[in-house]
Amino acid sequence: MAKLLVTGGYGFIGSNFVNYWLRNYPDDSLLNLDKMTYAADENYVDESLKSKNYSFVRGDIADKELVMSITAEVDTVINFAAESHVDNAINEPSAFVKSNYLGVFNLLEAARKRDLRFHQVSTDEVYGSLSLDSSDKFGDGSCYSPRNPYSATKAAADLLVRAYFNTYGIKATISNCSNNFGPHQHPEKLVPKTILNAVGNRKIPLYGDGKQVRDWIYVEDHVRGIELILGRGKIGESYLISAENERRNVEVVNEILGLLKKERSLIEFVSDRPGHDVRYALDSSKMRSIGWAPRYEFQNALKETVRHYLDEFNLYSRKTSRQGK
Ligand SMILES: NC(=O)c1ccc[n+]([C@@H]2O[C@H](COP(=O)([O-])OP(=O)(O)OC[C@H]3O[C@@H](n4cnc5c(N)ncnc54)[C@H](O)[C@@H]3O)[C@@H](O)[C@H]2O)c1
């Protein structure tokens, strides 16, 4: 029976992980440490799954004393906690440096001093941008080339994890995943924003010409990838998680509009984000070699996702809307 500390467990991917874990490993203890930023919501963890093995502490991974004390009773740390929205990083990067870099430093110090298993949840954005008209993909061993303050803090944290493995031999792994969609994503991001705006017949802002390519994966497939790395991943290694499902942003928006039977005239092309990455794509063969494959087909998962946001419309429409990723 494992004793997990999950950080950021009330955010989008973290809460999907927590629900998955409580459902599939009810005998493990799971402590959720979350700062409860605007992106978090206590409703995201299913009440019916909260047994005596589940606990929650509201707190900040950038708080060194808290991190040291809270890790006394755990053996594994999975770090989802981060500031995650690129637009916010461009406008106000300091919180990103604090949570995404200094917070990881504190977790690594705890992992080193307490000999914990540590998994860092990272992103494909650390690799920078690919050209739109190529079929290149980032793979194991591609160089890091982050191009905005969000991806730079994530890349810096990954490098610190690697350094702690090399220097101190900590039991660490990293996953770099592509763009997630599914339940519990904040309406600042492209998919929920498109759904909520379309339902309200409001304009859907799309950066530039909307032709940027993202590699889309359903959140539960990401969660299952992390589960597999925790079980079968090699210590010291990084794993790229991707369903190898490239779509232009405008195509994703058009698919959602089609599902909702709304007009494409709701799309409003707006000035591009500074330094906007045009294309991300990942080679997931290393994940597949340890037995992982995505289970969800894009169109069906998108349909389920749309249904979720419609069912929970009041919950999400209360949250502030900003631009999409
Ligand atoms: N969303 C994606 O498509 C995607 C893709 C690849 C990797 N990731 C990574 O996955 C992780 C989770 O992303 P998400 O989309 O769920 O983000 P999110 O913004 O929805 O959730 C982040 C959670 O972390 C919490 N948090 C933030 N700073 C904290 C701190 N200092 N201490 C404790 N808790 C803190 C927030 O309250 C929130 O619950 C991030 O590390 C992100 O870089 C996201």
The ligand as an SDF file (V2000), in Angstrom:
LIG
                    3D

 44 48  0  0  0  0  0  0  0  0999 V2000
   -3.0900   21.1820  -19.2200 N   0  0  0  0  0  0  0  0  0  0  0  0
   -2.2680   20.5960  -20.0790 C   0  0  0  0  0  0  0  0  0  0  0  0
   -2.5990   20.4260  -21.2590 O   0  0  0  0  0  0  0  0  0  0  0  0
   -0.9180   20.0960  -19.6080 C   0  0  0  0  0  0  0  0  0  0  0  0
   -0.1500   19.3610  -20.4980 C   0  0  0  0  0  0  0  0  0  0  0  0
    1.0820   18.8470  -20.0500 C   0  0  0  0  0  0  0  0  0  0  0  0
    1.5060   19.0830  -18.7580 C   0  0  0  0  0  0  0  0  0  0  0  0
    0.7390   19.8300  -17.9250 N   0  0  0  0  0  0  0  0  0  0  0  0
    1.2300   20.0330  -16.5490 C   0  0  0  0  0  0  0  0  0  0  0  0
    0.3390   19.3400  -15.7020 O   0  0  0  0  0  0  0  0  0  0  0  0
    0.2720   19.9950  -14.4310 C   0  0  0  0  0  0  0  0  0  0  0  0
   -1.1820   20.2780  -14.0970 C   0  0  0  0  0  0  0  0  0  0  0  0
   -1.7160   21.1400  -15.1170 O   0  0  0  0  0  0  0  0  0  0  0  0
   -3.2440   21.5610  -15.1140 P   0  0  0  0  0  0  0  0  0  0  0  0
   -3.6080   21.8710  -16.5070 O   0  0  0  0  0  0  0  0  0  0  0  0
   -4.0100   20.5750  -14.3420 O   0  0  0  0  0  0  0  0  0  0  0  0
   -3.1570   22.9160  -14.2950 O   0  0  0  0  0  0  0  0  0  0  0  0
   -4.2740   23.6740  -13.4550 P   0  0  0  0  0  0  0  0  0  0  0  0
   -3.8890   25.1100  -13.5300 O   0  0  0  0  0  0  0  0  0  0  0  0
   -5.6390   23.2790  -13.8790 O   0  0  0  0  0  0  0  0  0  0  0  0
   -4.0700   23.1230  -11.9660 O   0  0  0  0  0  0  0  0  0  0  0  0
   -2.9450   23.4230  -11.2110 C   0  0  0  0  0  0  0  0  0  0  0  0
   -3.2610   23.0780   -9.7630 C   0  0  0  0  0  0  0  0  0  0  0  0
   -2.0770   23.3280   -8.9900 O   0  0  0  0  0  0  0  0  0  0  0  0
   -2.4350   24.1300   -7.8640 C   0  0  0  0  0  0  0  0  0  0  0  0
   -1.2660   24.9540   -7.5240 N   0  0  0  0  0  0  0  0  0  0  0  0
   -0.7300   25.9550   -8.2730 C   0  0  0  0  0  0  0  0  0  0  0  0
    0.3560   26.4550   -7.6540 N   0  0  0  0  0  0  0  0  0  0  0  0
    0.4990   25.7540   -6.4990 C   0  0  0  0  0  0  0  0  0  0  0  0
    1.4380   25.8010   -5.4380 C   0  0  0  0  0  0  0  0  0  0  0  0
    2.4210   26.6880   -5.4390 N   0  0  0  0  0  0  0  0  0  0  0  0
    1.3010   24.9400   -4.4100 N   0  0  0  0  0  0  0  0  0  0  0  0
    0.2850   24.0340   -4.3890 C   0  0  0  0  0  0  0  0  0  0  0  0
   -0.6400   23.9540   -5.3690 N   0  0  0  0  0  0  0  0  0  0  0  0
   -0.5270   24.7950   -6.4130 C   0  0  0  0  0  0  0  0  0  0  0  0
   -3.6270   24.9320   -8.3050 C   0  0  0  0  0  0  0  0  0  0  0  0
   -4.3890   25.4110   -7.2070 O   0  0  0  0  0  0  0  0  0  0  0  0
   -4.3790   23.9290   -9.1600 C   0  0  0  0  0  0  0  0  0  0  0  0
   -5.2020   23.1060   -8.3730 O   0  0  0  0  0  0  0  0  0  0  0  0
    1.1170   21.2490  -14.5620 C   0  0  0  0  0  0  0  0  0  0  0  0
    2.3660   20.9920  -14.0030 O   0  0  0  0  0  0  0  0  0  0  0  0
    1.2490   21.4580  -16.0650 C   0  0  0  0  0  0  0  0  0  0  0  0
    2.4640   22.0800  -16.3730 O   0  0  0  0  0  0  0  0  0  0  0  0
   -0.4640   20.3480  -18.3170 C   0  0  0  0  0  0  0  0  0  0  0  0
  1  2  1  0
  2  3  2  0
  2  4  1  0
  4  5  1  0
  4 44  2  0
  5  6  2  0
  6  7  1  0
  7  8  2  0
  8  9  1  0
  8 44  1  0
  9 10  1  0
  9 42  1  0
 10 11  1  0
 11 12  1  0
 11 40  1  0
 12 13  1  0
 13 14  1  0
 14 15  2  0
 14 16  1  0
 14 17  1  0
 17 18  1  0
 18 19  2  0
 18 20  1  0
 18 21  1  0
 21 22  1  0
 22 23  1  0
 23 24  1  0
 23 38  1  0
 24 25  1  0
 25 26  1  0
 25 36  1  0
 26 27  1  0
 26 35  1  0
 27 28  2  0
 28 29  1  0
 29 30  1  0
 29 35  2  0
 30 31  1  0
 30 32  2  0
 32 33  1  0
 33 34  2  0
 34 35  1  0
 36 37  1  0
 36 38  1  0
 38 39  1  0
 40 41  1  0
 40 42  1  0
 42 43  1  0
M  CHG  2   8   1  16  -1
M  END
$$$$
